[in-house]
Amino acid sequence: MPIPDSALRCPQCKAFQNGQPCRSCGLPIAASAKRCPECRAFQNWRANIPGGEVVLAMIVSLISVLSAVLPAAYKAWNNRSDAYVRVIGHALDGDGNAALLVLVGNNGGRPALVRGAHLVGKGLPIGKTPLTILDPTQELVLPTKPTMLRLTTLDINTPAKRDALLALLPQGTITVSLDVEETGRLGGRFVRQQSDEAKGAEIEELVRKRVTP
């Protein structure tokens, strides 16, 4: 149909005269059009993005896959013991026995076993001193079930006299170390030393009872 030379669009069929075909349906559209007026398809970069329903279906499928895979992957990764140690304080039992209270936790998926313990002074004249676990039933540390160890000793390894050492305790710290038998992801066992530092005052009762005047 004849149309004016300056017409941008045919008055009869509405076809653009300076446009381009739609990327989806082929209908002539304006060159500057971002979306086809017929099929609503985007003509710019958004045309490369899948429709909302497709994206939603892909997200749901991805979540379903991750929900099935992640727990199994975490269980395989955490199939080991992973112990940690914290000095909590000190206590006296009914018989007047002094003891250090040490919390042992296990963030892994397999049990750990405490094999031994010792302490050493830092800024204090205390050498490596073996510690005894008063309740051996607490040596087993199950996953996510912390155990409280009561540690004591019959003889603190120090050249100082009792009163002199008591006077020094507020100025220094002690390091309590536990030898923990752990299990790796492949089932192998190994002993790893776990330590924690505490104020010297935590062994005041031990010093009073185990160091000679």
Residue, then its C-alpha position, 0 to 999 in steps of 0.5 A: m500500500p502506498i505510504p508517505d515517504s516520511a512515514l515511520r509505520c504503515p497506517q494499514c499493517k502497522a509495520f515499521q519502515n525503519g525497524q527490524p524483525c523481532r528476535s522471536c516472532g519475526l514481526p517488524i518492530a522499531a529499531s529502538a524497541k526493547r520489547c516486541p509489542e506482539c510476543r513481548a519478547f525482549q530484544n536486548w540482553r534480557a533476551n538471553i535470560p530464560g523465562g521466570e518459570v524456567v529459572l524457578a524450575m532450575i532453582v528448585s531442582l538445584i535445591s533438591v540436589l543440594s539437599a540430598v548431596l550436602p548432608a552426605a558430603y558433610k558426614a564424609w568430611n566430618n567422619r573423624s574426631d576433632a577434640y578441643v580443650r578448655v581449662i574451666g577452673h579448680a575444685l576441692d572434693g569432699d576429701g579435700n583433694a584439689a583438682l583442675l577442671v578441664l573441659v574436653g569437647n569433640n566437634g567431629g563425628r568419631p569418638a576421641l580418647v584422652r591418653g594423658a595430661h600435664l601442665v607447665g608454668k609460663g612466667l612461673p618456676i614450674g616444669k613439666t608436671p604430669l597430671t592424673i585423671l581422677d575419673p578414668t570413665q571421663e577419658l572417652v569424649l563422644p561427638t558433641k558430648p563434652t566431658m569434664l576432666r578432674l586433673t590432679t597431681l601428687d608432686i608439682n615440678t618446681p624448685a620453689k617453696r610453697d609460699a614463694l610459689l603462691a606469691l608468684l601465681p598471680q603474675g604468671t599462667i599455666t598451660v595445660s596439655l592433653d594427649v588426645e587419641e583421635t581418628g582421621r577420616l580414613g580410620g587411622r588413629f593418631v595422638r594429638q596434643q591439645s592445650d589451653e592456657a589459664k591463670g596461675a591462680e587456678i592451681e593455688e589449691l594444688v600448690r598448697k597441698r602438693v608443694t613443700p613449705 
